[in-house]
Amino acid sequence: MEVFNYIVKIQPAKEGGYWAEVPALPGCFTQGETVAEVKAMAEEAVECYLTSLIRRGEPFPVEKRMKRGFAFPVCVRVPKLA
């Protein structure tokens, strides 16, 4: 399995809780009630996003350097599909 690193940006949601986006993966968003929950949901969202790219035979986007605000790196292992 290969390991990929992406930055996840977390923002407080107006209605409570938090939402997160992965800037390098267009359309990859998630939300959660706590920061810990949104981190776990973000890891799952990135894994699903990358798995869908594998199934379509598309390359993975490359993470671009960005100023870090309230962001954290997420490291995921993507399985190879047969």
Protein Blocks (a to p, Z undefined) as FASTA:
>chain_A
ZZddddddddddfkgpjddddfklghiacddfbfklmmmmmmmmmmmmmmmmmmnopacd
dddddddfddddddddddddZZ
